[in-house]
């Protein structure tokens, strides 16, 4: 793994990155709990993706860049500006949910305030939308960059190929990301695609394709920093294949012990990006275990507060069912 100092980030920035990673993990764990006791209806977990998502998002300028996430991108959305309470409001389907005012199922992240564009339940439809957002930047001669992501299974959808082809032709300021965790629900990569890597598809459409270790914070951050800088200069799109670990079942409705071996399940815990990041921060002298314990305690308080406040918020009422659907 690359040394954290190679990232060029300050100690304060690296500690903030750790807080984002741990917040993503702890909030995800809370959402699983709420689903299991029947307070929420559904959850698609991003556990194992957090380090890669934080490194990815920190390479952008969220105050002006656009993000079209997919359903596992909760942690990246919080780096982009959403709060734990925002996420909780969406999961509980409350009226004040910034993603859809309680009108979409959980994990459909969106925030007009933070340039996060919500997506359809049909996987990968965010890719052609992101291409349109990036094309608008080019037409307006704006220097914002657009980011969009999906999983390696849904990257085989036709919309993804059309989006990458158009972006390559027009040299759009757009970063495509495939978060490869090895499984499209229950189907492993050997049955998903024949090419050796997803990154190989970038050059096929006329732009760079890079595979990075999503558990290596510095490697991931530097890879994204480079392609974002190139896109902002007008040098066109890039594809990054972010190699991550899916620590949980595909969703709250799935049981991965049915199709993953006991050995596989045990090995993936050893590749938990959170634990590897913690070890690296300690070994390289950025943090102590005691400081991490204190941060964990504070984040748990934040999540408890977000949960309580979100649960107390009103539900959408029937007479507002068409609100926020059509433009005024």
C-alpha positions as CSV (number, residue, x, y, z in Angstrom):
1,X,0.0,0.0,0.0
2,X,1.1,3.6,-0.6
3,X,2.2,5.6,2.4
4,X,-0.5,8.1,3.4
5,X,2.0,11.0,3.1
6,X,2.2,10.3,-0.6
7,X,-1.4,11.5,-0.9
8,X,-0.2,15.1,-0.2
9,X,-3.1,15.5,2.3
10,X,-2.5,17.1,5.7
11,X,-2.9,15.2,9.0
12,X,-6.1,17.1,9.7
13,X,-7.5,16.0,6.2
14,X,-6.5,12.4,6.8
15,X,-8.2,12.4,10.2
16,X,-11.3,13.9,8.6
17,X,-11.2,11.2,6.0
18,X,-11.1,8.6,8.8
19,X,-14.2,10.2,10.4
20,X,-16.1,9.9,7.1
21,X,-15.1,6.3,6.7
22,X,-16.1,5.4,10.3
23,X,-19.4,7.4,10.0
24,X,-20.3,5.5,6.9
25,X,-19.7,2.2,8.6
26,X,-21.5,3.0,11.8
27,X,-24.5,4.6,10.0
28,X,-24.7,1.6,7.7
29,X,-24.8,-0.7,10.8
30,X,-27.6,1.3,12.3
31,X,-29.6,1.1,9.1
32,X,-29.3,-2.7,9.1
33,X,-30.6,-2.7,12.7
34,X,-33.6,-0.5,11.8
35,X,-34.4,-2.8,8.9
36,X,-34.2,-6.0,11.0
37,X,-36.6,-4.6,13.7
38,X,-39.1,-3.4,11.0
39,X,-38.6,0.4,11.3
40,X,-37.3,0.7,7.8
41,X,-38.2,-1.4,4.7
42,X,-34.9,-2.0,3.0
43,X,-31.1,-1.4,3.0
44,X,-28.4,-1.9,0.5
45,X,-25.1,-1.8,2.3
46,X,-21.8,-0.1,1.4
47,X,-19.8,-1.9,4.1
48,X,-16.4,-2.5,2.6
49,X,-16.6,0.3,0.1
50,X,-16.1,3.2,2.5
51,X,-12.3,3.8,2.2
52,X,-12.5,3.9,-1.6
53,X,-15.5,6.1,-1.6
54,X,-14.0,8.7,0.8
55,X,-10.8,8.8,-1.2
56,X,-12.8,9.2,-4.4
57,X,-15.0,12.0,-3.2
58,X,-12.2,14.0,-1.6
59,X,-10.6,14.4,-5.0
60,X,-13.5,16.5,-6.2
61,X,-14.9,19.9,-5.4
62,X,-18.4,19.2,-4.1
63,X,-19.3,22.8,-3.9
64,X,-19.4,22.9,-7.8
65,X,-18.9,19.4,-9.1
66,X,-21.8,17.0,-9.7
67,X,-22.3,13.5,-8.3
68,X,-24.7,10.9,-9.7
69,X,-24.3,8.0,-7.2
70,X,-25.6,4.4,-7.1
71,X,-27.2,2.7,-4.2
72,X,-24.0,1.8,-2.3
73,X,-22.6,5.3,-2.4
74,X,-23.9,6.5,1.0
75,X,-20.5,7.3,2.4
76,X,-19.4,9.2,-0.7
77,X,-22.7,11.2,-0.5
78,X,-21.8,12.3,3.0
79,X,-18.4,13.5,1.9
80,X,-20.2,15.4,-0.7
81,X,-22.3,17.2,1.9
82,X,-25.3,15.0,3.0
83,X,-25.6,14.4,6.7
84,X,-26.4,11.3,8.8
85,X,-29.9,12.8,9.4
86,X,-30.4,13.3,5.7
87,X,-29.7,9.7,5.1
88,X,-31.9,8.6,8.0
89,X,-34.8,10.7,6.7
90,X,-34.6,9.0,3.4
91,X,-34.4,5.5,4.9
92,X,-37.5,6.2,7.1
93,X,-39.4,7.8,4.2
94,X,-40.0,11.1,5.9
95,X,-41.4,14.3,4.3
96,X,-38.2,16.2,4.9
97,X,-36.0,13.6,3.1
98,X,-33.8,15.7,0.8
99,X,-33.5,12.9,-1.8
100,X,-37.2,12.5,-2.7
101,X,-39.4,13.8,0.2
102,X,-40.1,10.2,1.1
103,X,-41.2,9.3,-2.4
104,X,-38.5,6.8,-3.3
105,X,-37.3,3.7,-1.6
106,X,-34.1,3.9,0.6
107,X,-30.6,4.2,-0.9
108,X,-31.8,6.6,-3.6
109,X,-29.5,9.5,-2.6
110,X,-30.0,13.0,-3.9
111,X,-29.6,16.6,-2.7
112,X,-30.2,19.6,-4.9
113,X,-28.3,21.7,-2.3
114,X,-25.1,19.5,-2.8
115,X,-25.3,18.8,-6.5
116,X,-26.2,15.1,-5.9
117,X,-28.6,13.9,-8.6
118,X,-30.9,11.0,-7.5
119,X,-31.2,7.9,-9.6
120,X,-33.8,5.5,-10.9
121,X,-34.4,2.1,-9.4
122,X,-33.4,0.7,-12.8
123,X,-29.7,0.1,-12.3
124,X,-27.2,2.3,-14.2
125,X,-29.7,4.8,-15.6
126,X,-27.5,7.4,-13.8
127,X,-24.8,6.9,-16.5
128,X,-26.6,8.6,-19.5
129,X,-27.9,11.3,-17.1
130,X,-24.4,12.0,-15.9
131,X,-23.3,12.2,-19.6
132,X,-26.0,14.9,-20.1
133,X,-24.8,16.8,-17.0
134,X,-21.2,16.7,-18.2
135,X,-22.2,17.7,-21.7
136,X,-24.0,20.8,-20.2
137,X,-20.7,21.8,-18.6
138,X,-19.0,21.6,-21.9
139,X,-21.7,23.6,-23.7
140,X,-21.7,26.3,-21.0
141,X,-17.9,26.3,-20.9
142,X,-18.0,25.6,-17.2
143,X,-15.2,23.8,-15.4
144,X,-17.2,21.5,-13.1
145,X,-16.6,17.8,-13.4
146,X,-19.2,15.1,-13.1
147,X,-18.8,11.8,-11.2
148,X,-21.0,8.8,-11.6
149,X,-20.7,5.3,-10.2
150,X,-22.2,1.8,-10.4
151,X,-21.3,-1.8,-9.6
152,X,-19.5,-4.2,-11.9
153,X,-22.7,-6.2,-12.5
154,X,-24.8,-3.3,-13.5
155,X,-21.9,-1.9,-15.6
156,X,-22.9,-4.4,-18.2
157,X,-26.1,-2.6,-18.9
158,X,-26.5,-1.1,-22.3
159,X,-27.0,2.4,-20.9
160,X,-23.4,2.3,-19.5
161,X,-21.9,1.5,-22.9
162,X,-23.9,4.3,-24.6
163,X,-22.9,6.8,-22.0
164,X,-19.2,6.0,-22.2
165,X,-19.3,6.0,-26.0
166,X,-20.9,9.5,-26.1
167,X,-18.5,10.8,-23.4
168,X,-15.5,9.5,-25.3
169,X,-16.6,11.0,-28.6
170,X,-17.3,14.4,-27.0
171,X,-14.4,14.3,-24.6
172,X,-16.7,15.2,-21.7
173,X,-15.5,16.2,-18.2
174,X,-16.9,13.0,-16.7
175,X,-15.4,10.3,-14.4
176,X,-17.0,6.9,-14.6
177,X,-16.5,4.6,-11.7
178,X,-17.2,0.8,-11.4
179,X,-17.1,-0.3,-7.8
180,X,-16.1,-3.9,-8.3
181,X,-16.9,-5.9,-5.2
182,X,-16.9,-9.3,-7.0
183,X,-20.6,-10.1,-6.9
184,X,-23.7,-8.9,-8.8
185,X,-26.1,-10.1,-6.1
186,X,-25.1,-13.8,-6.2
187,X,-23.2,-13.9,-9.4
188,X,-19.4,-13.8,-9.4
189,X,-17.3,-11.9,-11.8
190,X,-16.3,-14.9,-13.8
191,X,-20.0,-15.1,-15.0
192,X,-20.4,-11.4,-15.4
193,X,-17.9,-10.4,-18.0
194,X,-15.2,-12.0,-20.2
195,X,-12.6,-9.2,-20.3
196,X,-9.8,-9.4,-17.7
197,X,-10.7,-6.1,-16.0
198,X,-13.5,-3.6,-16.2
199,X,-10.8,-0.9,-16.6
200,X,-10.0,-2.2,-20.1
201,X,-13.3,-0.8,-21.3
202,X,-12.1,2.8,-21.0
203,X,-9.5,2.6,-23.8
204,X,-12.2,0.9,-26.0
205,X,-14.2,4.1,-25.8
206,X,-11.2,6.4,-26.3
207,X,-10.2,7.4,-22.7
208,X,-8.1,6.0,-19.9
209,X,-9.2,3.1,-17.8
210,X,-7.5,2.6,-14.4
211,X,-7.9,-0.2,-11.8
212,X,-7.1,0.8,-8.2
213,X,-7.2,-0.9,-4.9
214,X,-10.1,0.7,-3.1
215,X,-8.7,-0.4,0.3
216,X,-5.6,1.7,-0.4
217,X,-6.6,5.3,0.5
218,X,-3.6,7.1,-1.0
219,X,-3.5,5.0,-4.2
220,X,-7.2,5.7,-4.7
221,X,-7.1,9.4,-3.9
222,X,-4.1,10.0,-6.2
223,X,-5.7,8.1,-9.1
224,X,-8.9,10.2,-8.8
225,X,-7.0,13.4,-8.3
226,X,-5.2,12.9,-11.6
227,X,-8.2,12.1,-13.7
228,X,-10.3,14.9,-12.2
229,X,-7.5,17.4,-13.0
230,X,-7.3,16.2,-16.6
231,X,-11.1,16.3,-17.0
232,X,-11.2,19.8,-15.6
233,X,-8.6,20.9,-18.1
234,X,-10.8,19.6,-20.9
235,X,-8.9,16.4,-21.7
236,X,-11.9,14.2,-21.5
237,X,-13.4,11.4,-19.4
238,X,-11.8,8.5,-17.5
239,X,-13.0,5.1,-16.1
240,X,-11.8,4.0,-12.7
241,X,-12.4,0.4,-11.6
242,X,-12.4,0.6,-7.8
243,X,-11.6,-2.8,-6.3
244,X,-13.5,-3.2,-3.0
245,X,-14.9,-5.8,-0.7
246,X,-18.6,-6.4,-0.1
247,X,-18.7,-7.4,3.6
248,X,-22.5,-7.9,3.7
249,X,-25.2,-9.6,1.7
250,X,-26.3,-7.8,-1.5
251,X,-29.2,-6.2,0.4
252,X,-31.4,-6.7,3.4
253,X,-33.4,-9.2,1.3
254,X,-30.4,-11.4,0.5
255,X,-28.3,-14.1,2.3
256,X,-24.8,-14.3,0.9
257,X,-24.0,-17.4,2.9
258,X,-26.1,-19.3,0.4
259,X,-23.6,-18.7,-2.5
260,X,-20.3,-17.6,-0.8
261,X,-18.1,-20.2,0.8
262,X,-17.2,-20.1,4.5
263,X,-13.6,-19.5,3.5
264,X,-14.6,-16.6,1.3
265,X,-16.6,-15.0,4.1
266,X,-13.7,-15.4,6.5
267,X,-11.1,-14.0,4.1
268,X,-13.2,-10.9,3.2
269,X,-13.1,-9.8,6.9
270,X,-9.3,-9.7,6.7
271,X,-9.6,-7.3,3.7
272,X,-11.9,-4.9,5.6
273,X,-10.8,-1.5,4.3
274,X,-11.8,0.2,7.6
275,X,-9.4,-2.0,9.7
276,X,-6.6,-1.7,7.1
277,X,-7.0,2.1,7.1
278,X,-7.0,2.2,10.9
279,X,-3.8,0.2,11.1
280,X,-2.1,2.4,8.5
281,X,-3.1,5.6,10.4
282,X,-1.7,4.2,13.6
283,X,1.5,2.7,12.1
284,X,2.3,5.9,10.2
285,X,1.8,8.1,13.3
286,X,-1.3,10.0,12.3
287,X,-3.6,8.7,15.1
288,X,-3.7,6.6,18.2
289,X,-6.2,3.8,19.0
290,X,-7.5,6.0,21.9
291,X,-8.2,8.9,19.5
292,X,-10.1,6.5,17.2
293,X,-12.1,5.2,20.2
294,X,-13.1,8.8,21.1
295,X,-14.1,9.5,17.5
296,X,-16.2,6.3,17.4
297,X,-18.0,7.4,20.6
298,X,-18.8,10.8,19.2
299,X,-20.1,9.4,15.9
300,X,-22.4,7.0,17.7
301,X,-23.9,10.0,19.6
302,X,-24.3,11.8,16.2
303,X,-26.1,8.7,14.7
304,X,-28.3,8.3,17.8
305,X,-29.3,12.0,17.5
306,X,-30.0,11.7,13.8
307,X,-32.1,8.6,14.3
308,X,-34.2,10.1,17.1
309,X,-34.7,13.4,15.2
310,X,-35.6,11.6,11.9
311,X,-38.0,9.2,13.6
312,X,-39.8,12.2,15.2
313,X,-40.3,14.0,11.8
314,X,-43.7,13.8,10.0
315,X,-44.6,11.3,7.3
316,X,-45.7,12.5,3.8
317,X,-49.4,13.0,3.7
318,X,-51.7,11.6,0.9
319,X,-52.7,15.0,-0.4
320,X,-49.0,15.8,-1.3
321,X,-48.5,12.6,-3.4
322,X,-48.0,14.6,-6.6
323,X,-45.8,17.3,-5.0
324,X,-42.1,17.2,-6.2
325,X,-43.1,15.1,-9.2
326,X,-43.8,17.7,-11.9
327,X,-42.1,21.0,-12.5
328,X,-44.1,24.1,-11.5
